[in-house]
Amino acid sequence: MAASHRDVDGYSYDTGAHFITNRLAREIGVLDRCRTVRHYGEAVVLGRKRYGYPFGLLRDRHFVRSAVETRLRPGDDLRSPVTAADWFRATYGRAIADEIALPLLQEWSGAPADQLSRAVGEKFPTSIATTIGLRLAGKVTRRAVAVGYCGERPQSARVWHVYPEHGVATLCDEIARELGDRVRLESPVERIVVEDGIARGVRVGGEEIEAAAVVSTAPVHVLPKLVEGTKVLEHLARFRYRPMVFVNMRFTGRGHLPDVVTWTPEARFPFFRLTETPLSMPWHAPDGHTLVMADIGAEVGDEHWAMDDDALGKLCLEHVVDIIPDAVIRYRGCRVVRTPIAYPVFHMDYEGERQAFAHTTGVERLVSIGRNGEFAHILMEDVYWRTVDRMAVLARDLEGRLRPS
């Protein structure tokens, strides 16, 4: 989930969405192997207009008027938002919600926003005012100050984005190095053994391994298939992840998109997001070249999932010319990555169960962690801090329970 690849032409590809800060890199001990990210920004394309986020949207009277009207005269459906649609309309106004946020959310999750929990919106830990302040700090310091990508530790102008020179796998390699031969690769867990409601160990390659506790990073809908000795996790099989197809297009030149990330909420596009990584990290492409990644929401086996790589590249190229007019003559092929578990879907059908799972798996001494294991919209830094904090709690609990009386 955090691998780094470099092809023969000098393009770098990192699997997964990872935002790394100087704080996280320092904690792990790899800051001296990272470069400072000088710029990160987002934009939205609507019709013929391109809006920077958040300043461009704040300069548009249509969006501002709608947000103010919503604040002053909220409808009954917005006073106590329950669904994601309610939350986005109450927070940003109906115009931004209906024209930008909700279409993007549907492509990102595969379900209409009125069928999703408000928790989808609440995953953003910073307000618009805080975002503006941090963006301004980034302009002053000429560093990509982190904006809303960590909820476990405070955001400030002293926390900015960095990136390892040799890819995101640098962080994982450093953590694994400390563990030495305790890390077993290519050893898939066959069963998590539960007795009397307590996780007692695992079965790996036919070998039974007893344990004081079991920590799982498996996607939550897989857990019921792994656990042996209890049925309390069977409801997790209903939880869904959104599959994604990522089309990494190679182009000559650089600076083709309005900003690093460009959101495309209109249905005329097959993708909902474009990312030109070298605008933030120039070393991800050879000099004079760039990468543009197109995110396509999919379902396993559907039209886009089944389409071959060349056809996907041509499909994206056909539509990206509305944003990059000379894309066809600059195009140099693509690399496609498909993943069946890109994002957890916070569907209202199992919202109560999701909230309960956020507190406990229901099996004593079985802890589920990580982006997939927690079924949460969290990125690498939050994964790290949450894991450290939860393991500290688990260690104290085990120490108390296992101490001889």
N, C-alpha and C positions, 0 to 999 in steps of 0.2 A: 504493500500500500504506500510505501515511501521509497521507491526505487528511482535511481537516476540512470539515464542512458545518453550516450553521445554517438551519433552516427558518423559514417566515414566522411561526410561533407562538412562536419563541424557544428551541426545543430545539436542542442541539448534538449532533452525531454525529461521532465520529472513527473512521475506518476502521482496523481492525486493533487488536491488543492492545498497548498501549504503557504502560510504566512509566518515568517520567522522574524523575531525581533532581536535586538541586541541583548535584551534581558534574558531571553531563552538561550541564546547562543552562549552568553557568559555563564549561565547556570550549568550548562552541559559541558562547557570547557572548549568550545570551538570558535569563539569570537575572533581569534587571530587567523582563522581560516575563512573568514567571511568578508564580503565587501558591503559597504554601505549602499543602500538603495536610495538614490537621490530623488526619484519621482515616482509617485503612484497617483493615478486619478481615474475617475469614471465619467462616462458620458452616456447620454440617451439619444437615440435617433428616432424621431417621429416625423413622418412625411419628409419634407425637405429641410426640416430644422434639426439642429444638433445642440443639445443642452449639456453643459457641464454639470456635474453633481458635487455639491448642492447649489453652487452659486448661480449657474445658468437657470435652473428651475425657479430660484427665488427672484430672478429678474423678469420672469414671465407673468404678466398681470392676470392671465387666465388661471394659472395654477395658484397664485397667491390669493386672488379673490375667492376662489373655491375653498381654500384652506381656512381663510378668515370666516367665511360664511358658515362653514361646518363647525368652527369653534364657537361662534356666537349663537347659532340656532341649530344645535344638533338634533337630529331626529330621534325618536324613541329607540330605534334599532341601534343607535350609536352610543347611547348613554352607558350601557353595560355590554360592551362588545363580547360576543361569545365565539364567533367564527373569525377566521383570518380576514374575510371580506369586511366585516364590521370593524375590526381593529385598524386596518389600513385606511379605511374611509374616515374613521374618527381621528386618526393620528395625522394624516397627510392631506385630508380633504378628498372630496369625491373625484375631482378631476385627475389628480396624480394617481389616486388609487385605481380608478376605472380605466384610465388610458395607459398607465405604465405598470404600476405594481401588480395588479391582479392578473393581467395577461401574462406577465413574466412568471408569476407564481404558478399559474396553471401549467405552463410549459415545464417549469422546474420540478413540479410535484406530480404532474399527470392527473390532477383532480381539480375541479373548480374551487375557488377560494371560499365559497360558502359551505363547502364540505370539509374544510380544514380548520384546525384549532387556531385560536388567537395566539397560541404559543409560538407559531411560525414567525409572527411579527416581533414578539417579545424576545426573540433570540438576539436582536440588535441591542447591545448593552449601552450605547451612547445615544443621547438626544441629538436633534438637529443643531441646537445651540452649541453643544459640546463638539460636535463634528466640525462646525464652522471654526471654532476656536483652535482645534487641533490642525485643521487644514492651514489656517493662517500661520500657526507655529511652524509647520513644515515649509512654507514659503520663506519664512525668515531664516530658518536654520539650513535650508537647502538639503533637507533630509525627508524621506517619506515617513513622517510621523504616523504611528499606528492609530487607526481610527476604527474602533468598534470590533476588533478581531480577537479580543480577549476579555472575557467577563469575570475571570477568576482573580485577576490582579488589576490594580488601578491603571487607567490610561493617563498619559501625560506627555508633555513635549520631550521628556527624557527617554521615551520609549519609541524607537523607530525601527523600520524594517531593514534587515540585512539579508544576505543570501550567501550560502557557502559557495566557494569558487568551484568545487567539484560536485555540486548538486546537493539536494536535500538528504540524500542517503548518508552524508557526512555525519549528521546528528545521530542517526540510528546506529551507524558503525561505532561511534564513540561510546554510546551507551552499552552496546553489545560487547565492546572490547573489555569493559570493566568486569563483565560476567564470565569471560573466558570460555572454557569448555562446558559451562552450564547451559549454554544455548544449544538446543538440538534442532537442526534443520531437517526438513523433509520427514517429519515425524508427526503426521496428522493424528489428532486425538480421536479415538474411536468411541469412547464413552466417558462421561463424567459420572462417577459412582456416588450415589446418594443413599444413605441409610438412616432411617428414623428422622428424615427431614434435614439431615446434615451432610454436606459434601465431604466425602471421605478420601477421594483420590481420583485418578484417571486411569484409563486403559489406553496404551499407546503401542501399536504394533504387536498386540497380543500380550504386552507386559503390563501387569498391574502395579501402579505406583501410588503408594499411600501418601496422603498429604494432610497437613493441618488445615489447609484451606485451598480452594481452587479459584483462580482468577482467569476469567474468560474474556477474550477480545472478539469472539465469534459474533457474526450478525445475529441479532436476537431471535429472528425467526428460525434460525438453525438450532438454537439451544434445546428446544423440546426434543429434537432428534438425537441429541447427544446425551441428554440426561437419562440415567437409568436408576429406577427406584422411587420415582415420584411422578405425579401428573400435574403438579401445581404450575408448571410452566407451559402447559399445552396452549393456553390462550395466546402466547407470543407468536404462534404460527400465523396468526392473522395479520401481524404487523408487516407493512410493505416498505420496500425501498424503491426509489425511482431509478430505473436503468438510464444510462447516458451513452451517447456516441460522441466522442471528441475527435474532430477532424483538424489535424495540425497542418495547415497549408504553408508552404514555403514560397517566398516572394523575393525578387530582387528589390533593392531599395529599402527604405525604413521610414517610419512615421506615417504609415498609411491610414491609421485609424484616428478618430478625434482624440482619444486618450488610451491609456493602457487597457482599460476595460470599456467596451461599448455595448450597451444593452439595446436590444432590438425587439420591443414588445409587439410590433405589428405582425399580424398573421401572414403577411406576404413573405416573410422570411422563414426558411425551414429551421433556422437556429434562433436562439433567444439571447445569446451572448457571444461576443467576439473579444479575444484577448490577444494583444500584441505584446508578448512578454519582453522582447528586447528593448522596449521603451523604458522599462524599469531596470532590466538586467541585460545590458548590451552583449555580454559574453555568451548569451544563449544562442546566438546566431553568428555566422562569419561576418566580417566587415562587408558592408554593402548589401547585406541580405537581412531578412526578418522572418519571423514566424507569426502566424495569426491562427489562433485556435478557435474553432467554431463549436459551440455546445449545442447538441441536439437532444432534446428529451425523447425517449423512446420506450418501447416495451420489447422484451426479448422475443425475437421472431417477427417483429413487425417490419414494415417496408424499409425503414431506415436502418434497422438492425441487420437485416438480411442483405442490404445493398453492398456490393463489393467496394473496395477502397477507392478505386479510380472513379467510379460512378458517384460516390459521396463527395469526392473532391470537386468533380465537375458540377454537381448540384450546388454546393456552397459557392463555387466560383461564379456560377450563373447569377446568384443573388447578391453576392458581395460587391458586384460592380456598381450597385446603387450607392455604395459607400466609398469604394476604391475604383474610380472610373477606368483606370488603366490596368486593372487586376489581371485581365486575360494575358496581356503581353508580358507581365511580370511573374506569372505563375510558374513554379518549378516543381510541382508535384505535392504530395501530401503523405502523412502517416496517420493512421486511424487507430484509436484505442476505444474499445467497448468495455463497459463495466455494468454488471447487473445490479450493483448495490451502491450507486453514487450518493443518493441522499435519502434520509428517512422521511417517510410521508406521515405527517401528523394528522391522520384522518379522524374525523369526529366519531366514526364507528367504534374506535377503541381508545378514545381520549382518556377516559377514566382509568383504564388499565395502563395506559402509557404513564400517567401521572403516578400511579402506584409503583410501577416498575422503576421510576426515577429514584425512589427511596429504598427499595429492596427487591431482590430477585424472588423472594419468597422461600428461598432455600438457605438455611443457615450456613455461613462460611463459603458461600458461592457468590463471588463478586463479578459483575460484568462491567468492563471498562472500555474506554476508547470510543472513537467516533461511531463505529458500528455497534460495539458492545453496549454502549449507553443509549443507542437509538437517539442521538442528539445532534443538533446542528452546531458542532464545535470543530475548531481547527487545531492545528498542531500545538500551539502554546497552551490553549485550554486543556487539551488532552493531557499534556505533560503535568500541569499543575494539579488538575483534578485527580490524576492517577497518584501522584505523590501524596496528596492530602488523604485520599481514600486508603492508601496503603498504610499510612501512619495510624489511621483509625483502626484498621484491621489488625495491625501489629499490637496495638494497645489492648484490643479486645482479646486477641489470642493469648497474650501474655497473662491477662487476668484469668482466663478460663483454664489455661494449661499449667499455671503455676501450682506446684504441689501444695496441698493443704496441710 
